[in-house]
Amino acid sequence: MLRKLVLASTFRRTISNGFLCRTRSPVPLPSPSPIPWFYRTSTLFFSTSEVPQGSTIEQTEDETKDAACSTISIDRSGLYNPPEHPHEPSSDSELVKHLKGIIKFRGGPISVAEYMEEVLTNPKAGFYINRDVFGAHGDFITSPEVSQMFGEMVGVWAMCLWEQMGQPKNVNLVELGPGRGTLMADLLRGASKFKNFTESLHVHLVECSPALQKLQWDNLKCTDRANTADNAENRTISALVEAPVSWHAALEQVPSGLPTIIIAHEFYDALPVHQFQRASRGWCEKMVDIQEDSLFRFVLSPQPTPANLYLLKRLKWAAPEEITNLEQVEVCPKAMDLTQQISKIISLYGGGALIIDYGLNGVVSDSLQAIRKHKFVNILDDPGSADLSAYVDFSAIKSSAEEVSEHVTVHGPITQSQFLGSLGINFRVEALLQNCSDEQAEALRTGYWRLVGDGEAPFWEGPDDQVPIGMGTRYLAMAIVNKKQGAPVPFQ
Ligand SMILES: C[S@@+](CC[C@H](N)C(=O)[O-])C[C@H]1O[C@@H](n2cnc3c(N)ncnc32)[C@H](O)[C@@H]1O
């Protein structure tokens, strides 16, 4: 089945040639500016056993009263490039005013998670809300933007799952955080020859950003069509496969009742994390406060916060040796809750979810990072102008899914390289290389390497200090499926 899907898709592409000519080439070689291949895992990462030492100064209850006077310094030298300019923009942006307003109104600091959520998705000024943040002129690049082959391979995975589900006539195909809509567009184009599959699809995009929703609409070649039923609302149809498409702010708004295939690529890493630090009085939550000079700074909570409940839950899932030497822990309650919601949908209606992201199969220590214009910057620097993301804790996803339902099984994580390789990306790239210009071939090879490689790209001919690093082992893939369907391809 797998090989058939990959080759059939190849055939379609070869004869239409339309795809082949679309060179989603690497971001053009710089002269002299941006680092062309910057994605969100390009940083050094501290695994649980490599916690950066001596970061946050512990704050006692008494000190909290004097918080405005004390200096809390965070040594992030190992994790981030030094900020290029001070934390405070010359005049406060709307988002900075808003954040300061919350802290002042509460009369105390907010959690790192609340800060992260506001920075990314505040409806007026959040990082994702008003602009396209991807690619050369954006802030970072993701796998679907690197090569069309990524979305095509995810399409192969979805079709194989649909086969295992018994080829249902109606299926919800849900993507969480579709960005520009590139993955879904490549998936649908790649699958367009398989009419039984595409005719079953109801595409649902969960997206908080109006600007990105507009891009998704364009990339999926959407049009509004009159509904034939009396008084029924118009339907939005993707001309790529004639499937209905709709947008939602959250997964719970997707109409339920159908077998469901869910794709989450680089979505979990954007969910807000709480950070905890071990102190003499136990685990203390790291919070964001304002100092007297009006700059943001980190402080530690003097007493347990509501998020401590999630920390306890997470630590219970960990092996004792995993946490003994930990000084810091990140916990993502939204990831746990979302996974449980996904599990319930899959156990009730059948189907599966594919989660691809950068992360660890274990407790994450201190990974939160900020990226602006392809460079790491300080997390507290001009919030709303830089992306914030954190490593995904795949082990917590597995435990969350299994905790809520006996009717699902969790597979992986495996590396992106294993995932794409087992699905046949080698056949795909070879087929595409048969029929393309030298320039396209170069882009295909570089894209292929970026997706599956580990280490530096062999085909690179640009400046040495900008050699792209493969995403093959940094990104992991995990599947959650209904138990009745058996193990999904390629996790068997
Ligand atoms: C890092 S981007 C990944 C985009 C795309 N999946 C890709 O790989 O290119 C995160 C996406 O999730 C969306 N997003 C982030 N937080 C969200 C939330 N809480 N609800 C809905 N969408 C969200 C962003 O607007 C963006 O489309």
The ligand as an ORCA input file, in Angstrom:
! r2SCAN-3c Opt
* xyz 0 1
  C       5.051     27.220     14.702
  S       3.641     27.541     13.796
  C       3.560     26.026     12.857
  C       2.861     26.192     11.560
  C       2.780     24.970     10.664
  N       2.234     23.827     11.331
  C       4.137     24.659     10.075
  O       4.724     23.694     10.481
  O       4.603     25.411      9.216
  C       2.306     27.418     14.958
  C       0.930     27.553     14.348
  O      -0.041     27.340     15.363
  C      -0.912     28.472     15.457
  N      -1.254     28.592     16.875
  C      -0.405     28.809     17.895
  N      -1.054     28.771     19.070
  C      -2.341     28.515     18.783
  C      -3.519     28.344     19.570
  N      -3.488     28.449     20.889
  N      -4.683     28.085     18.952
  C      -4.739     27.966     17.596
  N      -3.657     28.131     16.802
  C      -2.475     28.396     17.380
  C      -0.102     29.617     14.902
  O      -0.883     30.698     14.488
  C       0.612     28.899     13.758
  O      -0.250     28.712     12.663
*
